[in-house]
Every structure is written in C-alpha cells, then in structure tokens.
Amino acid sequence: ARVEIARIDEASKTYAREGYRVSWNDPRIYDLVLDTARFGVDVSAAIVVAAARALGA
C-alpha cells in the first residue's frame, strides 16, 4: 500500500507541476487546508460545513 501511495503522490506532483506550474503540496493554492490527524474526521467535516456556510454556499 505504501508503494502505491508513493506512486500516486508522485503522479499528482508531476501533474500539478507540469500542468499548472505549481507545487501540489503548497498550501497557498488551496482555499482550505485541514490537518485531519489533528482535528479528526468529524471536526474537519464541521469546519468545512462552517466555511461553506460562511461563504454562502
């Protein structure tokens, strides 16, 4: 599984770099970045819902 994850991560990195000229792990290219290891799934989901509501979505 680790090898497959590493392969997918490398493919994602290459796609972002070549297609968009950005680093896929640069948090500035995302609207919202959450550390789910810190917050857990339930709290992370609540944060996403709150952010969407704040934006009127």
The first five atom37 places (N, CA, C, CB, O) and aatype in JSON, in Angstrom:
{
  "aatype": [0, 1, 19, 6, 9, 0, 1, 9, 3, 6, 0, 15, 11, 16, 18, 0, 1, 6, 7, 18, 1, 19, 15, 17, 2, 3, 14, 1, 9, 18, 3, 10, 19, 10, 3, 16, 0, 1, 13, 7, 19, 3, 19, 15, 0, 0, 9, 19, 19, 0, 0, 0, 1, 0, 10, 7, 0],
  "atom_mask": [
    [1, 1, 1, 1, 1],
    [1, 1, 1, 1, 1],
    [1, 1, 1, 1, 1],
    [1, 1, 1, 1, 1],
    [1, 1, 1, 1, 1],
    [1, 1, 1, 1, 1],
    [1, 1, 1, 1, 1],
    [1, 1, 1, 1, 1],
    [1, 1, 1, 1, 1],
    [1, 1, 1, 1, 1],
    [1, 1, 1, 1, 1],
    [1, 1, 1, 1, 1],
    [1, 1, 1, 1, 1],
    [1, 1, 1, 1, 1],
    [1, 1, 1, 1, 1],
    [1, 1, 1, 1, 1],
    [1, 1, 1, 1, 1],
    [1, 1, 1, 1, 1],
    [1, 1, 1, 0, 1],
    [1, 1, 1, 1, 1],
    [1, 1, 1, 1, 1],
    [1, 1, 1, 1, 1],
    [1, 1, 1, 1, 1],
    [1, 1, 1, 1, 1],
    [1, 1, 1, 1, 1],
    [1, 1, 1, 1, 1],
    [1, 1, 1, 1, 1],
    [1, 1, 1, 1, 1],
    [1, 1, 1, 1, 1],
    [1, 1, 1, 1, 1],
    [1, 1, 1, 1, 1],
    [1, 1, 1, 1, 1],
    [1, 1, 1, 1, 1],
    [1, 1, 1, 1, 1],
    [1, 1, 1, 1, 1],
    [1, 1, 1, 1, 1],
    [1, 1, 1, 1, 1],
    [1, 1, 1, 1, 1],
    [1, 1, 1, 1, 1],
    [1, 1, 1, 0, 1],
    [1, 1, 1, 1, 1],
    [1, 1, 1, 1, 1],
    [1, 1, 1, 1, 1],
    [1, 1, 1, 1, 1],
    [1, 1, 1, 1, 1],
    [1, 1, 1, 1, 1],
    [1, 1, 1, 1, 1],
    [1, 1, 1, 1, 1],
    [1, 1, 1, 1, 1],
    [1, 1, 1, 1, 1],
    [1, 1, 1, 1, 1],
    [1, 1, 1, 1, 1],
    [1, 1, 1, 1, 1],
    [1, 1, 1, 1, 1],
    [1, 1, 1, 1, 1],
    [1, 1, 1, 0, 1],
    [1, 1, 1, 1, 1]
  ],
  "atom_positions": [
    [[0.83, -1.2, 0.0], [0.0, 0.0, 0.0], [0.87, 1.26, 0.0], [-0.94, 0.0, 1.21], [0.55, 2.23, -0.69]],
    [[1.95, 1.25, 0.76], [2.82, 2.43, 0.81], [3.44, 2.75, -0.54], [3.93, 2.22, 1.85], [3.58, 3.91, -0.92]],
    [[3.8, 1.71, -1.27], [4.38, 1.91, -2.6], [3.35, 2.53, -3.53], [4.89, 0.57, -3.18], [3.67, 3.43, -4.31]],
    [[2.12, 2.07, -3.46], [1.05, 2.61, -4.3], [0.76, 4.06, -3.93], [-0.23, 1.76, -4.16], [0.56, 4.89, -4.82]],
    [[0.74, 4.39, -2.66], [0.52, 5.77, -2.22], [1.64, 6.66, -2.73], [0.42, 5.86, -0.68], [1.39, 7.76, -3.23]],
    [[2.88, 6.2, -2.61], [4.02, 6.98, -3.1], [3.93, 7.19, -4.61], [5.34, 6.27, -2.74], [4.25, 8.27, -5.1]],
    [[3.49, 6.17, -5.34], [3.35, 6.29, -6.79], [2.28, 7.32, -7.16], [2.99, 4.92, -7.4], [2.47, 8.14, -8.05]],
    [[1.16, 7.27, -6.46], [0.07, 8.22, -6.73], [0.49, 9.64, -6.36], [-1.2, 7.82, -5.94], [0.2, 10.58, -7.09]],
    [[1.17, 9.8, -5.22], [1.65, 11.12, -4.82], [2.61, 11.69, -5.87], [2.35, 11.04, -3.46], [2.52, 12.88, -6.2]],
    [[3.5, 10.87, -6.37], [4.45, 11.33, -7.39], [3.72, 11.73, -8.67], [5.49, 10.23, -7.69], [4.06, 12.74, -9.29]],
    [[2.72, 10.96, -9.06], [1.94, 11.3, -10.25], [1.19, 12.62, -10.05], [0.95, 10.17, -10.59], [1.11, 13.43, -10.97]],
    [[0.64, 12.83, -8.87], [-0.07, 14.08, -8.57], [0.88, 15.26, -8.61], [-0.75, 13.99, -7.19], [0.56, 16.32, -9.15]],
    [[2.05, 15.08, -8.04], [3.05, 16.14, -8.02], [3.47, 16.51, -9.44], [4.28, 15.7, -7.19], [3.58, 17.69, -9.77]],
    [[3.7, 15.52, -10.26], [4.1, 15.76, -11.65], [2.99, 16.45, -12.42], [4.48, 14.43, -12.33], [3.25, 17.38, -13.18]],
    [[1.75, 16.01, -12.25], [0.6, 16.61, -12.94], [0.47, 18.09, -12.58], [-0.69, 15.85, -12.57], [0.28, 18.92, -13.46]],
    [[0.56, 18.41, -11.3], [0.43, 19.8, -10.86], [1.58, 20.65, -11.39], [0.37, 19.88, -9.33], [1.38, 21.77, -11.84]],
    [[2.78, 20.11, -11.32], [3.96, 20.86, -11.75], [3.93, 21.11, -13.26], [5.24, 20.1, -11.38], [4.14, 22.24, -13.7]],
    [[3.66, 20.09, -14.04], [3.7, 20.22, -15.49], [2.44, 20.88, -16.06], [3.89, 18.87, -16.13], [2.53, 21.63, -17.03]],
    [[1.3, 20.62, -15.47], [0.05, 21.16, -15.99], [-0.26, 22.57, -15.53], [0.0, 0.0, 0.0], [-0.84, 23.35, -16.28]],
    [[0.12, 22.89, -14.3], [-0.27, 24.17, -13.73], [0.9, 25.0, -13.22], [-1.22, 23.93, -12.61], [0.7, 26.13, -12.77]],
    [[2.09, 24.46, -13.29], [3.29, 25.16, -12.82], [3.2, 25.54, -11.35], [3.52, 26.41, -13.66], [3.6, 26.63, -10.95]],
    [[2.67, 24.62, -10.54], [2.57, 24.82, -9.1], [3.07, 23.58, -8.39], [1.11, 25.15, -8.68], [3.16, 22.5, -8.97]],
    [[3.39, 23.75, -7.13], [3.76, 22.62, -6.28], [2.49, 22.13, -5.6], [4.86, 23.01, -5.23], [1.84, 22.89, -4.88]],
    [[2.13, 20.87, -5.81], [0.86, 20.34, -5.3], [0.77, 20.39, -3.78], [0.67, 18.92, -5.76], [-0.34, 20.37, -3.23]],
    [[1.89, 20.45, -3.09], [1.85, 20.48, -1.63], [2.02, 21.89, -1.07], [2.93, 19.57, -1.06], [2.28, 22.05, 0.12]],
    [[1.87, 22.91, -1.9], [1.92, 24.3, -1.45], [0.53, 24.68, -0.95], [2.39, 25.25, -2.6], [-0.41, 24.78, -1.74]],
    [[0.37, 24.91, 0.35], [-0.97, 25.2, 0.89], [-1.59, 26.48, 0.35], [-0.9, 25.28, 2.38], [-2.8, 26.67, 0.48]],
    [[-0.8, 27.35, -0.25], [-1.35, 28.61, -0.77], [-2.24, 28.4, -1.99], [-0.22, 29.55, -1.14], [-2.99, 29.3, -2.36]],
    [[-2.17, 27.23, -2.64], [-3.01, 27.01, -3.82], [-4.37, 26.43, -3.47], [-2.29, 26.08, -4.79], [-5.2, 26.19, -4.36]],
    [[-4.61, 26.21, -2.2], [-5.89, 25.64, -1.75], [-6.69, 26.68, -0.98], [-5.64, 24.39, -0.86], [-6.11, 27.56, -0.33]],
    [[-8.0, 26.6, -1.05], [-8.87, 27.51, -0.31], [-8.92, 27.18, 1.17], [-10.26, 27.49, -0.9], [-9.07, 28.07, 2.0]],
    [[-8.81, 25.91, 1.5], [-8.9, 25.48, 2.89], [-8.03, 24.24, 3.06], [-10.38, 25.19, 3.3], [-8.14, 23.28, 2.3]],
    [[-7.17, 24.27, 4.07], [-6.3, 23.14, 4.35], [-6.53, 22.73, 5.8], [-4.78, 23.48, 4.09], [-6.43, 23.56, 6.71]],
    [[-6.83, 21.46, 6.01], [-7.07, 20.95, 7.36], [-6.15, 19.79, 7.66], [-8.54, 20.52, 7.52], [-5.88, 18.95, 6.8]],
    [[-5.67, 19.74, 8.89], [-4.88, 18.61, 9.36], [-5.84, 17.64, 10.03], [-3.73, 19.07, 10.35], [-6.14, 17.77, 11.21]],
    [[-6.32, 16.66, 9.27], [-7.31, 15.73, 9.82], [-6.73, 14.85, 10.91], [-7.87, 14.87, 8.71], [-7.47, 14.31, 11.73]],
    [[-5.42, 14.7, 10.94], [-4.8, 13.96, 12.04], [-4.96, 14.73, 13.35], [-3.3, 13.7, 11.76], [-5.07, 14.14, 14.42]],
    [[-4.97, 16.04, 13.25], [-5.13, 16.88, 14.45], [-6.59, 17.02, 14.85], [-4.53, 18.26, 14.2], [-6.93, 16.91, 16.03]],
    [[-7.46, 17.27, 13.88], [-8.86, 17.58, 14.17], [-9.78, 16.37, 14.13], [-9.35, 18.59, 13.21], [-10.84, 16.39, 14.75]],
    [[-9.4, 15.34, 13.42], [-10.27, 14.18, 13.25], [-11.29, 14.44, 12.15], [0.0, 0.0, 0.0], [-11.46, 15.57, 11.69]],
    [[-11.95, 13.39, 11.73], [-12.87, 13.48, 10.6], [-14.1, 14.31, 10.94], [-13.3, 12.09, 10.15], [-14.49, 15.16, 10.15]],
    [[-14.71, 14.09, 12.09], [-15.94, 14.79, 12.44], [-15.73, 16.3, 12.58], [-16.52, 14.24, 13.73], [-16.52, 17.08, 12.05]],
    [[-14.68, 16.71, 13.27], [-14.41, 18.13, 13.44], [-14.01, 18.75, 12.1], [-13.29, 18.36, 14.49], [-14.42, 19.87, 11.79]],
    [[-13.22, 18.04, 11.32], [-12.84, 18.54, 10.0], [-14.07, 18.76, 9.13], [-11.88, 17.56, 9.31], [-14.17, 19.78, 8.44]],
    [[-15.0, 17.83, 9.15], [-16.24, 17.97, 8.39], [-17.03, 19.19, 8.86], [-17.09, 16.7, 8.5], [-17.58, 19.93, 8.05]],
    [[-17.09, 19.39, 10.16], [-17.81, 20.54, 10.71], [-17.15, 21.85, 10.28], [-17.86, 20.46, 12.25], [-17.84, 22.83, 10.01]],
    [[-15.83, 21.88, 10.22], [-15.11, 23.07, 9.77], [-15.42, 23.36, 8.3], [-13.58, 22.89, 9.97], [-15.64, 24.51, 7.93]],
    [[-15.45, 22.33, 7.48], [-15.76, 22.5, 6.06], [-17.18, 23.04, 5.9], [-15.6, 21.17, 5.3], [-17.41, 23.94, 5.1]],
    [[-18.12, 22.49, 6.64], [-19.52, 22.95, 6.58], [-19.6, 24.41, 7.01], [-20.43, 22.07, 7.46], [-20.27, 25.21, 6.36]],
    [[-18.93, 24.77, 8.11], [-18.95, 26.15, 8.59], [-18.34, 27.1, 7.57], [-18.2, 26.25, 9.93], [-18.85, 28.2, 7.36]],
    [[-17.24, 26.7, 6.94], [-16.61, 27.54, 5.92], [-17.53, 27.72, 4.72], [-15.27, 26.92, 5.47], [-17.65, 28.83, 4.2]],
    [[-18.19, 26.66, 4.29], [-19.11, 26.75, 3.16], [-20.28, 27.68, 3.49], [-19.63, 25.36, 2.77], [-20.7, 28.48, 2.66]],
    [[-20.79, 27.56, 4.69], [-21.91, 28.43, 5.11], [-21.46, 29.88, 5.17], [-22.47, 27.99, 6.48], [-22.2, 30.78, 4.77]],
    [[-20.26, 30.12, 5.67], [-19.74, 31.48, 5.77], [-19.59, 32.12, 4.39], [-18.39, 31.48, 6.5], [-19.7, 33.34, 4.25]],
    [[-19.34, 31.3, 3.38], [-19.21, 31.8, 2.02], [-20.54, 31.83, 1.28], [-18.23, 30.95, 1.25], [-20.61, 32.23, 0.11]],
    [[-21.61, 31.41, 1.96], [-22.93, 31.42, 1.35], [-23.21, 30.25, 0.44], [0.0, 0.0, 0.0], [-24.12, 30.3, -0.39]],
    [[-22.45, 29.2, 0.59], [-22.65, 28.01, -0.27], [-23.71, 27.11, 0.31], [-21.35, 27.23, -0.44], [-24.02, 26.07, -0.27]]
  ]
}
